[in-house]
Amino acid sequence: MFELSPRLTLLPTVHGSLDFAQIIRDRLLASRVDCLAVPLPNSWVETVVGAVADLPAPSVVLSRSTSASGKSYASFVPVDPCQPVIAAIRWAMASRIPIHGIERESADYQPVYLSLPDPYALRGLSVEQFTTALLPFLPRPAKESEQDRRCRQAAFELHRLELDYENVVAISSMIDLPWIREAYRERLDYPGHDEPTPLERYRVASESLYFLFDELPFVVGLFERARRTLDSTESLSIDAMKELLLVARERWSLSRAESTLWLTPKLLQTYLNYVRNLTLVDRRLSPDLYSLVVAAKQVAGDRFGWAVLDTARDYGIEFANLEELPPLMMGWQEAVLPEHGLMPMRSRLPGVPRVWRSCKLVPEPPPKPKVPKEGFTWNPFLQCSWPPEDARIESFHTHVRQQARNMLSSDLARTEKFTTSIKDGIDMRETLRHWHQGDLYVKEIPPVRGQIEVVIFLFDVPADPAVYPWRTTWLSEHGEESTIGLFATDYRQEIIGPNIGRARYGGIFFIFPPRPIPDIWTDPRILIGADPEEGLEDRLLRAALFHSQQRHVAVVSPVPIQTRWRRLARKFGKKLVHLPLSRFSSRTIDAVRTVHVLGGQEIRSYASRFILGGE
């Protein structure tokens, strides 16, 4: 359907589309071609070919003009590897095929933007099917409009090329395809060219490549690297999104002070589902940058949103600086030119129109100078915690205590055949098991005797004493706080502000309601019968069992209850209730493990400026 004559094939494309760039390249490789016609003025071809030869260094070829209203603007060609026209020119240069421009030279160039279906549909459709579906909906250009004259001139130029070449392949915008074909077959009058204007070439600042490329700069960089290494780009539009996400996660994890990576594959799956839903809401098949960043912000916070945004804007390819060319800072439909300032820009290869939407992200705080460890005196009798962290971990440990009580209740549940009362509810499992008998079974959950007073968290098993040198016991400041014993990293090794240190728990236990107890790490009563080689987690467990006044003690740990722990619990007449650490969100665990130690209560007045600014 694209053959206008035995000598001429007109291939449609959507400018700026990676999928169409791959298809155009594949069609050219599979065809016999002795001339390539591109939708550019012929006077532009030589300069654009010179700019294409410098790829992967991106640049801009432009011409300054004056509109009918007397305002200055510049029409430009983005030298973008993912532009189908640029990809075709690169192929023709490598194959030594002559290149000709068929676009009309216009004194007042007017680009045409039209929202088109997502080219990702080409993974399941041929170009012929895609084009056939669009043809009934492409608007006819107004008579004597810039688009109409451009199509008629292109048809005339194609007739001229047929006289000199036997196999001409022309590239055309999808929007112009039916009208060029109509003008070619009906041999409509052509308007002729305006006087060509001088061309200029600029190098583009790397931080503004997002406004030059129609695809994300990160995706363009992957496409260029695959071209260099001769890797397949068939599924690059999908693989690029996965690669972007993995690189963003790596950068995000390196920017964090904590070593725990809680952005797990399961959470990434949640992120991808969120991106899919946002994409479908926008009636697209592939996500845009806005969807990627919004989903990252909602799933993992502003910092991960910034990581995705920065990664997407990163071209990721080292290229010659083209120092001989003047610099240009691109914006959307405008650019800052040296000696000319801000100037409106009109692309000669216009892609689909973009829609601006706002997404609020809290920016990264500026790096603070390192606070020297010297000069601060830490009085162990004055040091205290930061109240917002206290409230967070107290709320979490209360939740864990309730979870443990629920486990005890479920263990004591009894099932019996229904007689006169459904008691605590129907036991569906037993009822279905005896369904053939026609009987109902109900369950009875007796109340739990006693409470769970002590909750133990073991985050690292086995714990390395060299990693967790700080061991202490903290008493509650009021009745809503627990008495705690802990071992953690040395807060003096990570000073984030004046008399403000940061540490990470290796293990901690809570006693609530609070009561004063001696320091568990020096109390000789706890050491009676202890093995000298006992680990930190065993010592913490021994102290918690010793001070618990209730029979049941909850233990949250990444490993099952060890035999030696059960033996120790029997020695103190207690019973351990185990909750796997994996039962709780990795993000939550990562947050509650962090503790900030202040050198006195007066430091709480300004601690938030350093703690919140560093997270």
MODA-V107272 format. One record per residue. N is the residue number from 0. PSI is psi in degrees with one decimal (999 if undefined). NEAR is the number of other ideal C-beta (glycine too) atoms within 12 Angstrom. Layout:
n;psi;near
N;PSI;NEAR
N;PSI;NEAR
This chain:
n;psi;near
0;-12.9;18
1;-1.5;31
2;112.4;19
3;-23.4;31
4;170.5;22
5;-18.3;12
6;-11.1;26
7;129.8;37
8;129.4;37
9;108.4;43
10;125.1;42
11;157.7;40
12;161.9;46
13;115.7;43
14;139.1;44
15;3.9;38
16;125.9;42
17;-40.9;48
18;-41.0;40
19;-32.2;43
20;-40.6;45
21;-41.4;35
22;-43.1;36
23;-43.7;44
24;-42.1;38
25;-39.9;23
26;-39.3;30
27;-39.7;37
28;-30.7;20
29;0.5;14
30;161.1;26
31;113.4;18
32;133.5;32
33;4.6;25
34;135.7;35
35;124.6;43
36;130.0;46
37;152.4;49
38;61.8;50
39;153.2;49
40;143.7;34
41;-27.7;27
42;-16.0;24
43;-19.8;41
44;-46.3;34
45;-43.7;23
46;-40.0;33
47;-39.9;42
48;-39.6;32
49;-36.7;23
50;-36.7;38
51;-33.5;36
52;-22.7;22
53;-0.5;28
54;145.0;34
55;8.2;34
56;113.4;31
57;148.9;42
58;179.8;41
59;133.3;45
60;124.3;43
61;164.2;40
62;127.5;36
63;137.2;27
64;177.4;32
65;129.1;18
66;173.6;20
67;-25.6;13
68;1.4;10
69;7.1;9
70;141.8;14
71;143.6;23
72;174.2;31
73;130.0;37
74;140.3;40
75;159.9;42
76;116.4;45
77;120.2;45
78;85.5;46
79;124.8;48
80;-25.4;47
81;2.8;49
82;125.2;45
83;-38.3;45
84;-42.6;51
85;-39.6;52
86;-39.1;44
87;-39.6;45
88;-40.4;44
89;-41.2;36
90;-44.5;32
91;-38.0;34
92;-42.2;26
93;-30.8;20
94;0.5;21
95;44.5;12
96;133.2;27
97;144.9;25
98;133.0;40
99;146.3;34
100;141.0;37
101;2.1;44
102;149.0;44
103;135.3;38
104;111.5;31
105;138.3;33
106;-22.9;24
107;85.8;26
108;134.4;39
109;106.5;25
110;154.2;32
111;121.0;33
112;137.5;24
113;131.2;23
114;123.8;22
115;160.6;36
116;156.0;27
117;123.1;27
118;-10.1;37
119;-21.1;29
120;-18.2;25
121;-12.6;34
122;-22.3;22
123;-3.2;13
124;153.6;20
125;164.5;17
126;-35.8;32
127;-44.0;19
128;-42.4;16
129;-44.9;30
130;-41.5;34
131;-38.0;19
132;-27.3;18
133;-28.5;26
134;-42.5;22
135;-15.2;10
136;0.8;16
137;122.7;29
138;139.9;19
139;132.9;19
140;147.3;25
141;146.1;14
142;133.4;15
143;15.6;14
144;169.1;21
145;-41.0;28
146;-40.6;35
147;-46.0;30
148;-35.6;34
149;-41.0;41
150;-41.6;42
151;-37.1;34
152;-40.2;35
153;-39.3;45
154;-41.5;40
155;-43.1;29
156;-33.8;40
157;-38.3;40
158;-39.6;29
159;-41.6;24
160;-30.8;35
161;-25.9;28
162;-24.0;15
163;-21.3;18
164;151.6;27
165;-28.0;17
166;91.2;24
167;129.2;39
168;122.6;43
169;143.8;49
170;132.7;48
171;150.6;44
172;143.1;46
173;-31.8;42
174;-32.4;36
175;-11.1;42
176;-54.7;37
177;-28.4;31
178;-30.8;35
179;-42.4;44
180;-41.0;31
181;-45.7;23
182;-34.2;35
183;-45.6;38
184;-32.7;18
185;-2.9;17
186;54.7;14
187;157.1;23
188;147.4;16
189;147.6;25
190;-22.9;26
191;172.8;16
192;150.0;24
193;172.5;21
194;126.5;14
195;148.3;24
196;155.8;26
197;144.6;15
198;147.3;29
199;154.5;29
200;137.0;34
201;147.8;39
202;150.5;31
203;133.0;40
204;136.3;29
205;-31.7;29
206;-8.1;18
207;15.8;27
208;-24.4;40
209;-32.4;33
210;-13.4;34
211;-44.4;45
212;143.2;43
213;-35.6;39
214;166.0;45
215;138.8;43
216;-35.5;38
217;-41.0;40
218;-40.3;46
219;-40.4;44
220;-41.1;37
221;-39.9;38
222;-41.5;43
223;-39.4;36
224;-39.4;25
225;-35.0;29
226;-38.2;28
227;-39.9;17
228;2.9;11
229;29.4;8
230;157.5;15
231;138.9;14
232;18.3;30
233;-42.0;18
234;27.5;19
235;-34.0;34
236;-28.0;35
237;-48.2;22
238;-30.6;22
239;-37.7;35
240;-40.0;37
241;-44.3;25
242;-39.9;27
243;-42.8;41
244;-41.9;36
245;-41.1;24
246;-40.6;26
247;-40.0;38
248;-39.2;30
249;-43.4;19
250;-38.8;27
251;-41.9;33
252;-34.5;23
253;-25.3;15
254;-7.2;23
255;146.7;26
256;-30.8;22
257;148.4;30
258;-14.6;17
259;130.5;25
260;93.9;22
261;-3.0;31
262;76.1;33
263;166.9;21
264;-34.5;16
265;-41.2;16
266;-34.3;28
267;-36.3;29
268;-39.8;17
269;-41.1;21
270;-45.8;38
271;-37.7;26
272;-39.2;19
273;-44.5;26
274;-42.6;34
275;-44.4;21
276;-42.6;19
277;-37.6;29
278;-42.4;25
279;-34.5;16
280;-36.0;16
281;2.1;22
282;44.6;15
283;165.9;26
284;-23.4;24
285;146.2;33
286;151.6;37
287;177.5;32
288;-36.6;39
289;-45.5;28
290;-40.7;35
291;-42.3;42
292;-42.1;38
293;-43.5;31
294;-40.0;36
295;-41.0;41
296;-42.9;27
297;-34.2;25
298;-42.8;35
299;2.5;34
300;172.3;28
301;-36.0;25
302;-40.6;31
303;-33.5;38
304;-42.5;32
305;-37.7;28
306;-42.2;35
307;-42.2;44
308;-47.5;32
309;-37.7;31
310;-41.9;36
311;-30.8;38
312;-2.4;31
313;115.9;28
314;-37.9;36
315;13.8;27
316;128.0;25
317;131.7;14
318;161.1;25
319;141.7;16
320;-12.3;16
321;51.7;26
322;-23.8;10
323;-14.5;13
324;145.1;26
325;148.8;22
326;155.5;24
327;135.9;39
328;112.3;28
329;148.8;36
330;-174.1;23
331;111.5;21
332;25.6;24
333;162.6;23
334;156.4;35
335;112.2;24
336;140.4;30
337;134.7;17
338;-3.6;12
339;-15.3;21
340;-152.7;14
341;129.3;18
342;136.0;32
343;145.2;28
344;141.5;38
345;118.2;32
346;135.9;42
347;-6.3;41
348;67.0;46
349;130.2;36
350;-156.2;38
351;148.6;29
352;147.1;19
353;151.9;21
354;127.0;16
355;129.3;13
356;146.4;14
357;143.3;9
358;113.6;23
359;122.2;13
360;132.1;22
361;120.8;16
362;158.1;13
363;136.1;23
364;149.4;18
365;146.8;8
366;132.3;10
367;148.1;17
368;146.3;10
369;131.9;12
370;123.2;20
371;142.8;12
372;-25.5;20
373;153.5;10
374;-4.9;11
375;133.2;23
376;123.5;15
377;109.7;26
378;113.5;16
379;-17.7;18
380;-9.9;14
381;-18.4;16
382;147.4;29
383;175.9;32
384;178.9;40
385;122.2;35
386;-42.6;23
387;-35.5;22
388;-35.8;30
389;-45.6;28
390;-37.6;18
391;-46.4;23
392;-31.0;34
393;-41.1;30
394;-39.8;22
395;-42.1;31
396;-29.5;36
397;-39.9;23
398;-41.6;24
399;-39.5;39
400;-40.7;36
401;-38.0;22
402;-41.4;24
403;-40.1;35
404;-39.2;28
405;-36.5;21
406;-39.6;27
407;-40.2;30
408;-42.1;23
409;-31.4;19
410;-28.4;17
411;-1.7;19
412;141.7;24
413;148.5;18
414;136.6;25
415;164.7;22
416;140.8;22
417;132.3;22
418;-70.0;12
419;-14.9;9
420;144.1;14
421;-3.5;17
422;-116.4;21
423;16.8;20
424;164.0;19
425;133.4;21
426;100.1;26
427;-35.2;15
428;-49.6;15
429;-35.6;22
430;-44.4;23
431;-34.6;14
432;-33.1;14
433;29.3;18
434;-35.0;13
435;-17.9;8
436;-13.1;13
437;22.0;10
438;149.2;19
439;144.7;25
440;137.3;28
441;160.4;25
442;149.4;26
443;123.4;22
444;104.0;21
445;153.3;15
446;145.5;13
447;131.3;23
448;132.8;14
449;-179.1;19
450;172.2;23
451;107.7;40
452;-33.9;30
453;131.5;48
454;128.9;45
455;132.1;51
456;123.1;41
457;105.8;41
458;-26.2;39
459;111.1;30
460;121.3;29
461;151.0;23
462;133.4;33
463;118.7;16
464;-28.1;24
465;-27.7;12
466;-30.1;23
467;74.9;34
468;-17.5;20
469;118.1;34
470;125.0;31
471;174.2;33
472;127.4;31
473;132.1;34
474;155.9;23
475;149.0;23
476;-22.0;19
477;178.8;14
478;-11.1;13
479;-0.4;15
480;154.0;27
481;158.8;40
482;132.0;35
483;149.4;40
484;142.2;43
485;161.3;42
486;139.5;40
487;176.2;38
488;164.7;33
489;113.5;25
490;-22.0;35
491;-10.4;26
492;-7.9;19
493;80.0;28
494;121.6;29
495;-4.1;36
496;177.0;32
497;112.2;24
498;36.9;32
499;114.7;39
500;159.2;36
501;138.2;33
502;170.7;36
503;130.8;34
504;139.7;47
505;-30.1;35
506;150.6;44
507;145.2;50
508;152.4;43
509;136.4;45
510;116.9;37
511;130.9;31
512;149.4;21
513;152.2;24
514;152.0;20
515;137.2;14
516;154.9;29
517;163.5;20
518;121.9;23
519;-18.6;37
520;-9.7;26
521;-3.9;16
522;116.2;19
523;-21.3;13
524;-33.1;17
525;-27.4;28
526;-4.3;19
527;123.1;13
528;6.7;16
529;147.1;25
530;130.9;14
531;-26.9;9
532;12.9;11
533;138.5;22
534;172.5;27
535;-41.4;34
536;-33.5;40
537;-39.4;35
538;-40.9;37
539;-41.7;46
540;-40.2;47
541;-43.9;38
542;-39.0;42
543;-41.9;45
544;-37.0;38
545;-40.9;32
546;-9.1;35
547;130.7;36
548;-1.8;22
549;157.8;29
550;-36.0;23
551;136.6;33
552;126.1;43
553;136.0;45
554;121.3;45
555;117.6;45
556;157.4;37
557;-8.9;27
558;158.4;20
559;165.4;18
560;124.2;28
561;156.6;22
562;-39.5;13
563;-27.7;22
564;-40.1;34
565;-40.1;21
566;-41.3;19
567;-38.8;34
568;-40.6;31
569;-34.9;16
570;-37.8;17
571;4.2;28
572;32.8;15
573;167.8;31
574;131.8;28
575;135.1;36
576;113.6;37
577;134.2;32
578;122.3;34
579;141.1;21
580;-30.9;29
581;-10.0;18
582;-21.4;20
583;156.7;25
584;135.1;22
585;-33.9;25
586;-40.4;25
587;-45.0;25
588;-41.2;34
589;-35.4;30
590;-43.9;25
591;-18.0;36
592;-20.7;37
593;133.0;37
594;136.8;38
595;129.2;39
596;126.6;41
597;146.9;37
598;6.2;30
599;159.1;23
600;-25.8;18
601;-21.0;16
602;-17.7;30
603;-21.8;28
604;-25.7;16
605;4.8;19
606;-32.9;31
607;-29.5;21
608;-30.8;19
609;-36.8;28
610;-49.5;30
611;-31.1;18
612;-20.2;19
613;1.9;29
614;999;26
